[in-house]
Amino acid sequence: MGASATVWMLLGVGFVAANLPFFNERILLLGPRRPDKGVGWRLIELLLLAALTVALGMLVEERSGQHHAQGWPFYTVALCLFITFAFPGFVWRHLRRGALAHDR
């Protein structure tokens, strides 16, 4: 797999992972199902999935033989990108679905 394909794969994994907390009603994606999972659980899941996505990126980077030390700006930008990726799921869960529920 080429370098650009790997980058696109990581971006796709990040996009899917960022939206999972908003489309899944299970605690930490595998736990018991809750009819109304709170925003706190969704934020915890979002942070854990962000950490796992960064760890996957580091693993891919090490396997390619080009590991670079990263400072706090890298992690800040990665978290901001992950939160931006989560926007469609947030809108669907908290804005769009809420508006649909009020129309009924």
The 8 nearest C-alpha neighbors of each residue, nearest first, counted from 0:
[[1, 4, 5, 2, 3, 8, 6, 63],
 [2, 0, 4, 3, 5, 6, 7, 63],
 [1, 3, 5, 4, 6, 0, 63, 7],
 [2, 4, 6, 5, 1, 7, 0, 8],
 [5, 3, 7, 1, 6, 2, 8, 0],
 [4, 6, 8, 2, 3, 7, 9, 1],
 [7, 5, 3, 9, 8, 4, 10, 2],
 [8, 6, 10, 4, 9, 5, 11, 3],
 [7, 9, 5, 11, 6, 10, 4, 12],
 [10, 8, 12, 6, 11, 7, 13, 5],
 [9, 11, 13, 7, 8, 12, 14, 6],
 [12, 10, 14, 8, 13, 9, 7, 15],
 [13, 11, 9, 15, 10, 14, 16, 8],
 [12, 14, 10, 16, 11, 15, 17, 9],
 [13, 15, 11, 17, 84, 12, 16, 10],
 [14, 16, 12, 18, 17, 13, 19, 11],
 [17, 15, 13, 19, 18, 14, 12, 48],
 [18, 16, 85, 14, 15, 19, 84, 13],
 [17, 19, 88, 85, 15, 16, 21, 20],
 [18, 20, 16, 22, 21, 17, 23, 15],
 [21, 19, 41, 23, 18, 22, 44, 45],
 [22, 20, 88, 19, 18, 23, 92, 89],
 [21, 23, 19, 20, 18, 24, 88, 92],
 [24, 22, 20, 25, 21, 19, 28, 26],
 [25, 23, 32, 33, 36, 26, 22, 34],
 [26, 24, 32, 28, 30, 31, 23, 29],
 [25, 27, 30, 28, 31, 29, 32, 24],
 [28, 26, 29, 44, 30, 25, 40, 20],
 [27, 29, 25, 26, 30, 23, 20, 24],
 [30, 28, 27, 25, 26, 31, 32, 23],
 [31, 29, 26, 25, 27, 28, 32, 33],
 [32, 30, 25, 26, 33, 29, 24, 28],
 [31, 33, 25, 24, 26, 30, 34, 36],
 [34, 32, 35, 36, 24, 25, 31, 26],
 [33, 35, 36, 32, 24, 25, 37, 31],
 [36, 34, 33, 37, 24, 32, 38, 25],
 [35, 37, 33, 24, 34, 40, 38, 41],
 [38, 36, 39, 40, 35, 41, 42, 33],
 [37, 39, 41, 40, 42, 36, 43, 21],
 [40, 38, 42, 37, 41, 43, 36, 44],
 [41, 39, 43, 42, 38, 37, 44, 36],
 [40, 42, 38, 44, 20, 39, 43, 45],
 [43, 41, 45, 39, 44, 40, 38, 46],
 [44, 42, 40, 46, 45, 41, 47, 39],
 [43, 45, 47, 41, 42, 46, 27, 48],
 [46, 44, 42, 48, 43, 47, 41, 49],
 [45, 47, 49, 43, 48, 44, 42, 50],
 [48, 46, 44, 50, 49, 45, 43, 51],
 [47, 49, 51, 45, 50, 46, 44, 52],
 [48, 50, 46, 52, 47, 51, 45, 53],
 [49, 51, 47, 53, 48, 52, 54, 46],
 [52, 50, 54, 48, 49, 53, 55, 47],
 [51, 53, 55, 49, 54, 50, 48, 13],
 [52, 54, 56, 50, 55, 51, 57, 49],
 [53, 55, 51, 57, 52, 56, 50, 58],
 [56, 54, 52, 58, 53, 57, 51, 59],
 [57, 55, 53, 59, 54, 58, 60, 52],
 [58, 56, 60, 54, 55, 59, 61, 53],
 [59, 57, 55, 61, 60, 56, 54, 62],
 [58, 60, 62, 56, 57, 61, 55, 63],
 [59, 61, 57, 63, 58, 62, 66, 65],
 [62, 60, 66, 64, 58, 63, 59, 65],
 [63, 61, 59, 64, 60, 58, 65, 66],
 [62, 64, 60, 61, 65, 59, 66, 58],
 [65, 63, 61, 62, 66, 60, 59, 67],
 [64, 66, 63, 60, 61, 67, 62, 59],
 [65, 67, 61, 60, 64, 68, 57, 63],
 [66, 68, 69, 65, 60, 61, 57, 64],
 [69, 67, 66, 70, 73, 57, 65, 71],
 [70, 68, 73, 67, 71, 74, 72, 66],
 [71, 69, 72, 73, 68, 74, 75, 67],
 [70, 72, 74, 73, 75, 69, 76, 77],
 [73, 71, 75, 74, 70, 76, 69, 77],
 [74, 72, 76, 71, 75, 70, 69, 77],
 [73, 75, 77, 71, 76, 72, 78, 70],
 [76, 74, 72, 78, 77, 73, 71, 79],
 [75, 77, 79, 73, 78, 74, 80, 72],
 [76, 78, 74, 80, 75, 79, 73, 81],
 [79, 77, 81, 75, 80, 76, 74, 82],
 [80, 78, 76, 82, 81, 77, 83, 75],
 [81, 79, 83, 77, 78, 82, 76, 84],
 [80, 82, 78, 84, 83, 79, 17, 77],
 [83, 81, 85, 79, 84, 80, 78, 86],
 [84, 82, 80, 85, 81, 86, 79, 87],
 [83, 85, 81, 14, 82, 86, 17, 80],
 [86, 84, 17, 82, 18, 83, 88, 87],
 [85, 87, 89, 83, 88, 84, 90, 82],
 [88, 86, 90, 89, 85, 91, 84, 18],
 [87, 89, 18, 91, 21, 90, 86, 85],
 [90, 88, 86, 92, 91, 87, 93, 85],
 [91, 89, 94, 87, 88, 93, 92, 95],
 [90, 92, 95, 88, 89, 96, 93, 94],
 [93, 91, 89, 96, 90, 21, 88, 94],
 [92, 94, 90, 97, 89, 91, 96, 95],
 [95, 93, 90, 97, 96, 91, 92, 98],
 [94, 96, 91, 98, 97, 90, 93, 99],
 [97, 95, 99, 98, 92, 94, 91, 93],
 [96, 98, 100, 94, 95, 99, 93, 101],
 [97, 99, 95, 101, 96, 100, 94, 102],
 [100, 98, 96, 102, 97, 101, 95, 103],
 [99, 101, 97, 98, 102, 103, 96, 95],
 [100, 102, 98, 99, 103, 97, 96, 95],
 [103, 101, 99, 100, 98, 97, 96, 95],
 [102, 101, 100, 99, 98, 97, 96, 95]]
